Amino acid sequence: MPASLVISAPASGVGKTTLTLALARAWRKRGLNVQCFKSGPDYIDPAFHAAATGRASVSVDSWAMDRGTIAHLVSRGGNADVVLAEGSMGLFDGVAARGVSGTGATADIAEMLGWPVVLVIDPSGQAQTAAAIAAGLRDYRAGVRLGGVVLNRVASPRHEDLVRRALNEAGIKVFGALPRHAEISLPKRHLGLVQAEEQAEIGKLIDEAARFVAEHVDLDAVLHSAGQWSPQAAANGLNVTPPGQRIALARDAAFSFVYPHMLEAWRAAGAEIVPFSPLADEAPDASANVCWLPGGYPELHAGKIAANARFRSGLRAFAETRPVHGECGGYMVLGAGLTDADGISHEMAGLLGLETSFAKRRMHLGYRLAELAAPMPGHQPGARLRGHEFHYSTILAQPDTPLAVVHDATGAVIAETGSRRGHATGTFFHLIAEDR
């Protein structure tokens, strides 16, 4: 049975991803097979997990997914030696209203699967208070078990000693303490980490993180704290319908936000995925029966997208007879225009009337439940879709027929309805699962 752990923290930005990658690579160097997962709606961290372990990682989400889907996704860890689930935000952070099987909190996954939690604690600017925070997290929810903590960014040996003593008095194991080490900082930008596929030196960075963590953390003690997990047979698989039989998928640095479980679900249902690169001025494959433009960073490449006439004309020709769908950044590219952060307006594909701007950035973040008012690839009117929205663009115009009535996690109706015109559809949310 695999040893299983959840890596979490009191808040974002404490070092969960770095510790997860370091532990995964360090144990892999010891000859162990390591399987990673990500709690929450994340399409960036799983690629880092795969780089560290050599095994595909997927997200599991208690707000959007039922227990059967989560059980199906994590069952791939049944043949691993170690299973690590990286949390999102703080351990208990989720939305106010319960979703399919929880609020989206990392604690939901830890309790549901019975996996102990390793907390990453950053005691910067505090000492004994760090122990109070760890003890509070340990005792907050009876079904969540704390295995121990790793201290990150300790200022000095004296600082470490003060925090260790307080944690020991609280009965909390300390697996190690990491001093500040700039060489293992992962680069970031406005939607999170710079993606693994864009970092040529990612393997070296993970190796250095593994070396550093192995030097300061008792890896055997961490492993000893893990639960012995036996995967349960899932009653159902992934509740996702592919958008078509042969899918032309935009895939490059501008179109890279795709949940790995979605692609797996499409393939498992018999669909074929044919990638193409708009940045390389490629058009969707003419033999495909649907085109899908995922999110990404079109705002960083708007000038090139606007100049790539073969891509835009090919996409327009495709949409004359077959459906084209865009998610978030893909939706923006299907629109009439995109204004970049410098205030320069770029002409997009024009399949929809949507106009967006990054000149005045405003964050849009949260779960979305959409009831379709019109069909989109793979789904009929009335279908209820669960997804997540995260972008900084501002809508200047959204003149087309609304695609759906969209609610946030509290049930409030939001303005980002998506659009439909002819064979083109688009949404600001990224689809995670069908609500069945």
C-alpha positions in Angstrom: 0.0 0.0 0.0 1.4 3.5 -0.9 2.4 5.8 1.9 0.2 8.9 1.5 0.5 12.5 2.7 -1.1 15.9 2.0 1.3 18.9 1.9 -0.6 22.0 3.2 0.0 25.3 5.0 -1.8 28.0 6.9 -1.8 30.2 3.7 -0.7 30.6 0.1 2.9 31.5 -0.7 4.5 29.5 2.2 6.3 26.9 0.1 3.9 24.0 -0.5 4.9 23.6 -4.1 8.6 23.7 -3.5 8.4 21.2 -0.6 6.2 18.9 -2.6 8.5 18.9 -5.6 11.6 18.5 -3.4 10.1 15.5 -1.4 8.9 13.9 -4.6 12.3 14.2 -6.4 14.3 13.2 -3.2 12.2 10.0 -2.8 12.4 9.3 -6.5 16.2 9.5 -6.2 16.0 6.8 -3.5 14.3 4.5 -6.0 10.7 5.1 -4.9 7.8 5.6 -7.3 6.0 8.9 -6.3 2.6 9.9 -7.5 1.4 13.5 -7.0 -2.0 15.2 -7.0 -3.1 18.8 -6.6 -6.1 19.8 -4.4 -8.2 22.4 -6.1 -8.7 23.9 -9.6 -5.1 24.1 -10.8 -3.6 23.4 -14.3 -0.1 24.7 -13.6 1.2 22.7 -10.6 0.4 19.3 -12.0 3.0 19.9 -14.8 5.6 20.6 -12.1 4.6 17.4 -10.3 5.1 15.5 -13.5 8.5 17.0 -14.0 9.5 15.9 -10.5 8.1 12.4 -10.6 7.9 11.3 -14.2 4.2 10.5 -13.6 1.2 12.5 -14.8 -0.5 14.5 -12.0 -4.1 15.7 -11.9 -6.3 18.0 -9.8 -8.9 16.7 -7.4 -11.6 19.1 -6.3 -14.2 18.6 -3.7 -16.4 21.5 -4.8 -16.7 20.4 -8.5 -16.2 16.6 -8.2 -18.1 13.9 -6.5 -16.4 11.3 -4.4 -16.5 8.7 -7.1 -14.7 10.9 -9.5 -12.0 11.8 -6.9 -11.6 8.1 -6.1 -11.2 7.3 -9.8 -8.6 10.0 -10.2 -6.5 9.1 -7.2 -6.6 5.4 -8.0 -3.7 5.9 -10.3 -1.6 6.1 -7.2 -2.3 2.6 -6.2 0.9 1.3 -7.8 3.1 4.0 -6.4 5.3 3.8 -3.3 4.4 7.3 -2.1 1.4 9.5 -2.8 1.6 13.3 -2.2 -1.3 15.6 -2.6 -0.3 19.3 -2.7 -2.9 21.6 -1.2 -4.1 25.0 -2.3 -4.3 28.2 -0.2 -4.6 27.4 3.5 -5.6 23.9 4.8 -9.2 24.8 5.5 -9.7 27.5 2.9 -12.6 26.9 0.6 -15.8 28.6 -0.4 -18.7 29.5 1.9 -21.3 27.1 0.3 -20.7 23.4 -0.1 -20.4 22.0 -3.6 -20.6 18.4 -4.8 -18.6 16.8 -2.0 -17.1 19.7 -0.1 -16.1 23.4 -0.2 -12.9 22.9 -2.3 -10.7 23.0 0.8 -7.6 20.8 1.0 -8.9 19.5 4.3 -11.8 17.9 2.4 -9.4 15.8 0.5 -7.3 14.9 3.5 -10.4 13.8 5.5 -12.1 12.0 2.5 -9.0 9.9 1.7 -7.6 9.6 5.3 -4.2 11.1 4.3 -2.2 12.8 7.1 -1.2 16.4 6.6 2.4 17.8 6.7 2.2 21.5 7.3 4.6 24.0 5.9 5.0 26.8 8.4 6.7 30.1 7.7 7.6 31.6 11.1 8.9 34.8 9.7 8.2 37.6 12.1 7.1 35.3 14.9 8.4 32.5 17.1 6.2 30.6 19.6 3.1 31.9 17.8 3.9 29.5 15.0 3.2 26.7 17.4 -0.2 28.2 18.3 -1.1 28.4 14.6 0.0 24.8 14.0 -1.9 23.6 17.1 -5.0 25.4 15.9 -4.9 23.8 12.5 -4.3 20.4 14.1 -7.4 20.7 16.4 -9.8 22.6 14.1 -11.4 19.6 12.4 -11.6 16.2 14.0 -11.3 14.2 10.8 -8.1 15.8 9.6 -4.9 14.3 11.1 -1.7 16.3 11.4 1.5 14.3 10.8 3.9 17.1 11.6 5.5 20.3 10.3 8.3 21.5 8.2 9.5 25.0 9.0 10.4 27.3 6.0 12.5 30.5 5.9 13.8 30.3 9.4 16.0 33.4 10.2 18.7 31.8 12.4 19.5 28.8 14.6 18.2 30.7 17.6 14.9 31.4 15.8 14.6 27.8 14.8 15.2 26.7 18.4 12.5 28.9 19.8 9.9 27.6 17.3 11.0 24.0 17.7 10.7 24.2 21.5 7.2 25.6 21.3 6.1 23.0 18.7 7.5 20.2 20.9 5.7 21.5 23.9 2.5 21.4 21.8 3.1 17.8 20.9 3.7 18.5 17.2 6.6 16.8 15.3 9.1 19.0 13.5 10.5 17.2 10.5 13.0 19.9 9.7 13.7 23.6 9.2 14.7 25.3 6.0 16.7 28.5 6.0 16.1 30.9 3.2 17.5 29.7 -0.1 16.9 31.9 -3.1 18.2 29.2 -5.6 15.0 27.2 -5.2 12.5 30.0 -5.7 10.0 29.3 -8.5 9.4 32.3 -10.8 5.9 33.8 -10.8 3.7 36.0 -12.8 0.1 37.3 -12.6 -1.7 34.0 -12.9 0.6 32.0 -10.7 3.9 30.2 -11.3 5.6 30.4 -14.7 4.7 27.1 -16.2 7.0 24.2 -16.1 7.2 23.7 -19.8 8.5 27.3 -20.2 11.4 26.7 -17.8 14.4 25.0 -19.5 16.2 24.6 -16.2 13.2 23.2 -14.2 14.9 19.8 -13.7 18.0 21.4 -12.2 15.9 23.6 -10.0 13.9 20.6 -8.6 17.2 18.7 -8.1 18.6 21.6 -6.1 15.3 21.8 -4.0 15.5 18.0 -3.4 19.2 18.3 -2.3 18.4 21.3 0.0 15.4 19.7 1.6 17.2 16.3 2.1 19.9 18.2 3.9 17.5 19.9 6.3 14.5 17.6 6.6 14.3 14.1 8.0 12.9 12.3 5.0 12.5 9.0 6.9 10.5 10.7 9.6 8.2 12.3 7.1 7.7 9.0 5.4 7.1 7.3 8.7 4.3 9.8 9.5 2.4 8.9 6.2 -0.8 6.9 6.1 -1.0 3.5 4.6 -3.6 4.0 1.9 -5.5 1.3 0.0 -7.2 2.7 -3.1 -11.0 2.0 -3.2 -12.7 0.9 -6.3 -14.5 3.8 -7.9 -18.2 3.5 -8.6 -17.9 5.8 -11.6 -15.2 7.3 -13.7 -14.8 10.9 -14.9 -18.1 12.6 -15.5 -16.9 14.5 -18.6 -18.3 14.4 -22.1 -15.8 15.1 -24.9 -16.6 18.0 -27.2 -16.2 15.8 -30.3 -14.6 12.7 -31.8 -11.6 14.4 -33.3 -10.6 17.6 -31.4 -8.3 20.3 -32.7 -6.7 21.6 -29.6 -4.7 24.9 -29.5 -1.6 24.1 -27.5 1.4 26.4 -27.0 2.6 29.1 -24.6 -0.5 31.2 -25.2 -2.9 28.3 -24.9 -1.8 26.0 -22.1 -4.3 26.1 -19.3 -5.8 22.7 -19.6 -6.8 20.4 -16.7 -5.0 17.1 -17.3 -8.0 15.1 -16.2 -10.1 16.7 -18.9 -7.7 15.5 -21.7 -7.6 12.1 -20.1 -11.4 12.0 -20.0 -11.7 12.9 -23.6 -9.3 10.2 -24.6 -10.9 7.6 -22.4 -14.2 8.3 -24.1 -12.6 7.6 -27.5 -11.8 11.1 -28.7 -8.7 11.9 -30.6 -6.8 15.1 -29.8 -4.9 16.9 -32.6 -2.8 19.8 -31.2 -1.9 22.9 -33.2 0.0 26.1 -32.3 -1.6 29.5 -33.1 1.7 31.1 -32.1 3.4 29.1 -34.9 0.6 30.4 -37.2 -1.0 27.0 -37.5 -4.7 26.5 -38.3 -6.8 23.8 -36.7 -6.6 20.4 -38.5 -9.1 20.3 -41.3 -10.1 16.7 -40.5 -11.2 17.6 -36.9 -14.9 18.0 -36.1 -14.4 20.5 -33.3 -11.8 23.1 -32.3 -11.1 23.9 -28.6 -9.0 27.0 -27.5 -8.1 26.7 -23.9 -6.9 29.5 -21.6 -3.4 30.7 -21.1 -1.6 34.0 -21.7 -2.9 35.4 -25.0 -2.4 38.9 -23.5 1.4 38.3 -23.5 1.3 37.3 -27.2 -1.6 39.4 -28.5 0.5 41.1 -31.2 1.7 37.9 -32.6 -1.7 36.3 -32.6 -3.1 39.3 -34.4 -0.3 39.1 -37.0 -0.8 35.3 -37.7 -3.1 35.5 -40.6 -3.0 31.8 -41.4 -4.2 30.9 -37.9 -7.0 33.5 -37.9 -8.2 32.8 -41.4 -8.0 29.0 -40.8 -10.0 29.3 -37.6 -12.7 31.4 -39.3 -13.0 28.9 -42.1 -13.2 26.0 -39.6 -16.0 27.9 -37.7 -18.1 28.2 -40.9 -19.1 24.5 -40.6 -18.0 23.2 -37.3 -18.1 24.2 -33.6 -15.3 26.2 -32.0 -15.1 26.8 -28.3 -12.8 29.0 -26.2 -12.2 29.0 -22.5 -11.0 32.2 -20.8 -8.0 33.3 -22.8 -9.3 31.2 -25.7 -12.6 33.0 -25.4 -10.8 36.3 -25.6 -9.0 35.3 -28.8 -12.3 34.3 -30.4 -13.5 37.8 -29.7 -13.2 41.0 -31.8 -10.3 42.6 -29.9 -7.9 42.4 -27.0 -6.2 45.4 -25.4 -2.9 44.5 -23.8 -1.4 45.9 -20.6 0.2 48.8 -22.5 -3.2 49.9 -23.8 -2.5 48.7 -27.4 -5.6 47.1 -29.1 -5.1 44.0 -31.2 -7.6 42.5 -33.6 -8.5 38.9 -32.7 -10.4 36.2 -34.6 -13.7 38.1 -34.7 -15.9 35.0 -34.4 -17.5 36.6 -31.3 -18.1 40.3 -30.5 -16.3 40.1 -27.2 -13.8 42.8 -26.5 -11.5 42.6 -23.5 -8.7 44.7 -21.9 -5.8 44.2 -19.6 -5.0 47.9 -19.5 -7.1 48.2 -16.3 -6.6 44.9 -14.6 -9.2 43.5 -12.2 -9.0 40.0 -10.8 -11.9 37.6 -11.4 -11.5 34.5 -9.3 -13.8 31.7 -8.1 -15.8 28.6 -8.8 -18.6 28.8 -11.4 -21.8 26.8 -11.9 -23.3 27.4 -15.3 -26.6 26.3 -16.7 -26.4 26.4 -20.5 -29.0 28.4 -22.3 -27.6 27.3 -25.7 -25.5 24.3 -26.8 -21.7 24.2 -26.7 -19.5 21.4 -27.9 -20.3 18.2 -25.9 -23.2 19.7 -24.0 -26.9 20.6 -24.7 -29.0 23.4 -23.3 -29.9 22.8 -19.7 -26.6 21.1 -18.9 -25.1 22.2 -15.6 -21.3 22.6 -15.7 -18.9 23.2 -12.9 -15.8 25.2 -13.5 -13.4 27.8 -12.2 -12.6 31.3 -13.4 -9.3 33.1 -12.8 -8.2 36.1 -15.0 -7.5 39.8 -14.9 -9.2 40.9 -18.0 -12.0 43.5 -18.1 -15.0 43.1 -20.4 -15.4 46.1 -22.7 -18.2 44.5 -24.8 -20.0 41.2 -24.7 -22.7 41.7 -27.3 -23.6 38.2 -28.4 -26.2 35.8 -27.2 -25.4 34.7 -23.7 -24.3 31.1 -23.5 -25.4 30.4 -20.0 -26.7 31.6 -16.7 -23.6 31.6 -14.5 -23.5 31.6 -10.7 -20.6 31.9 -8.3 -20.1 29.6 -5.4 -22.6 31.6 -3.2 -25.3 31.3 -5.9 -25.1 34.9 -7.0 -25.5 35.5 -10.8 -22.4 37.0 -12.4 -22.0 39.0 -15.6 -19.5 36.7 -17.3 -22.2 34.7 -19.1 -20.1 33.5 -22.0 -21.3 34.0 -25.6 -22.6 32.2 -28.6 -22.6 33.3 -32.3 -23.0 30.8 -35.1 -20.7 27.8 -34.4 -18.6 29.8 -32.0 -19.0 29.6 -28.2 -16.9 30.8 -25.3 -16.8 31.0 -21.5 -14.6 32.7 -19.0 -14.6 29.6 -16.7 -12.6 26.5 -17.3 -14.7 23.4 -17.3 -13.9 20.9 -14.5 -16.9 18.5 -14.4 -20.5 18.1 -15.4 -23.0 18.4 -12.6 -25.0 15.2 -12.8 
